[in-house]
């Protein structure tokens, strides 16, 4: 996240109290032209003037928002109120899992002139005369900046308040936070895997080259993934038949787990298509890809049997009032029955 966010966060709360409603005829032509250049289709409801700024209260794709411009006619940023269910799963999960006893006061999606887009969530502790706190998340839902209290302290205080007789060790087990003894120990150093530059082990590369090397066409992109607490290496590639494929390996034992084949549109499962139509109920959506996964011939589940194939679908929806999309991954069994939505948010890296 660029440093401009720090300045912007201080500006946003102040502007609302220092603006005057004006007519469009009082808006400089340079500002009007900048608005036309920024958005292709829009409807301005009201213009406001603030010190050094002109603000357009507008509607874009049915979404209300505000666009901010300098007095010289440069677009600064735009803000759009967003519903909780329209936000990335990772973002909502972070709030729910880390701030019990708090409520969401408002969420905005911010578009900046430098292309740095993000979500701004305002939360407040339930009660009287509590101060607002602010958290900033990127478009995938990853926390980038926050002035909210430490999550571990919040969880411990919340659980202790509701369980006054609980001892320190019990609080730690229930909240997933460190006990007083653990906090005294030096924290271990953990190297976080870099998704964009991830390279699997030599064993995984050797197995992939042996099983898929002659069947690939072009480059292979390796991505690190975490699902249900387990680490995986995923290879995205195209085979010689020009079909997009995915191979998954378990990092713990360097073993092949399963391979996915991306279906052509004419091969989409009709049952899944019907399910999606009913689920979105008239809302606009796009199927980015539908992939059928089959487990490795040597892999066996907990019951000692090879699991049946399954299908996952990546669906995208445009975030209202923005140029960005949110991605949803849903899984279906071998018969095309819906089995659930993947907890880990999907993003543009998964749409190959």
Secondary structure, 3 states (H helix, E strand, C coil): CCCHHHHHHHHHHHHCCCEEEECHHHCCHHHHHHHHHHCCCCEEEEEEEECCEEEEEEEECCEEEEEEEECCCCEEEEEEECCHHHCCHHHHHHHHHHCCCEEEEEEEEEEECCCCCEEEEEEEECCCCCCEEEEEEECCCCEEEECCCCHHHHHHHHHHHHCCCCCHHHHHHHHCCCCHHHHCCCCCCCCCCCCCCCCCCHHHHHHHHHHHHHHEEEEEEEEEEEECCEEEEEEEEEECCCCEEEEEEECCCCEEEEEEEECCHHHCCHHHHHHHHHHHCCCCCEEEEEEEEEECCCCCCCCCCCCCCEEEEEEEEECCCCCCEEEEEEEECCCCCEEEECCCCECHHHCC
